[in-house]
Amino acid sequence: MSLLVVGLSHRSAPVSVLERAALSADAQIKLLQDTVAAEPATEAAVLATCNRIELYADVDKFHAGVAELSTLLAQHSGVGLDELTPYLYVHYEDRAVHHLFSVACGLDSMVVGEGQILGQIKDSLAKAQELHSAGRLLNDLFQQALRVGKRAHSETGIDRAGQSLVTFGLEQLAVGTDVTAWAHGKKALVIGAGSMSSLAAATLARAGVAEIVIANRTFDRAERLAQILTEAGDLDVPARAVPMDSVPVELTRADVAVSCTGATGLVLTAEEIAAAVEGRTGRPVAFEEAGGSGRTADKAPAPRTNADSADVRQTPLPPTSVGTDENCPLDLTAVQGGFSVLGEAAVAGMDAATLEQHAAWAAGSAVDRREAARRSPEADAELITALAATVATVGRIPERRKPEPVAEAPRLAPVLSLLDLAMPRDIDAAVHRLTGVRLVDIESLADASADAPMAADVDQVRRIVSDEVAAFGAALRAAHITPTVVALRTMAADVVASEIARLEGRLPGLDDKHRSEITQTVRRVVDKLLHAPTVRVKQLAAEPGGAGYADALRTLFDLDQETVASVSRAEDSTEKDRGPR
């Protein structure tokens, strides 16, 4: 058994690639089926979340396994293999175990320490068990990953290092304000009724929103979630369900909306959001431009012209030859060739002060040329005299200070706050540019979380992961020898049964009491002889490099390889027949 994982996540791929590679529920099922049908793999599980897509498999060949799993990921994600390959990562055996345990603890999450990943790992295992694609290796691996994740959260303060994407997203919407204070009294719309949407609804309820509206394509699921929220003893918020076609109307009433559906296309376009805000405010909504100007949402941006920038000062180009510009504050007609009009080089005989004066003029930082054009020659002479006096005193022309930047007017609080937790995205990215709207999506969350502080407990969790990886590896190696030990004990039992039968043939008059006593005595002798070697071989096999002890045992006792293999197949079949737990 050799564990292999091939995948991509927010750490290896841009959000745009993750979005395109997202797997639908049907695509995940087909991927699992095709993986176990492929030659290198005997087991498979898919871990697909909003920011990762990983395919786990038990393979018998590393290189063939990597090639096959990569190809299958590309086929079912719809992203070409050549385009997908640069973003894929590969982990094998102990490194693959370490990776999954780190993921389960939240160390590899976009928000470090978030606990929602445990539910996603549990769902991944349940799906593999339902499709009978998980055998002994993946069953043990994923169940142990869940235990490691729970241990990390119970024994350390990893929860202080991060939180769920929902909480982190709401913090980004609140822009430095306490989420509870920000959310208090707001009306919330939640689009979707899955696990992430349910978490979002519960988080908003605890934050103190005044109302929660649930919209979902399957109305029954929306009603069920609304009922759960209404009847929850620790939540005091009215909740109601609406069909998806009511979303445009509900957006005109909502202060905050969270969307997380499994749709493959956009759920909310920029035009729909603009219409909702306009319906609420009664004013047209504009798209923000880089310079702060805007355009209405239903018009395409027009190309900029000189007329559009009439209020921007046009700085004339520097002169193309030396001493020909009448506004030049210096008389450089006598300068020899080789001097750059931009002051980039000097010629012999030109003093540094003169050069610096001209460089300042050419760069436009010392003299405003339009003002200089209106000044009298006497004013120019006074300026040059003053500059010369400064040079004589301090040895150089002081830098002219740039004007202080004009403070921008504070941006008004958004009329509508949007949190898009779907992958691929539910809300059009163009909404980022709509005035009166604030959108936080997976991409902006990734940017914000890059600088998020890490708690000291993260190091403790890493130690837990390392210890658990070592223990799992030892257990896996010990389990690898189990079929050989079982085959050895089966052979010993057959020998005992054969000798007892031979004894009965030689002593036909042996009564039942003596026959039973002899049988038990022979079995105890065999068990005692095998006990120490089998226990010790399991201990040795659990150590790194201990796989060879199984081969030695088979060789020493002349065990039939097919018998050992049949035991392994029987165990794997039992594991694959397990249903969801």
Disulfide bonds with the S-S distance in Angstrom:
none
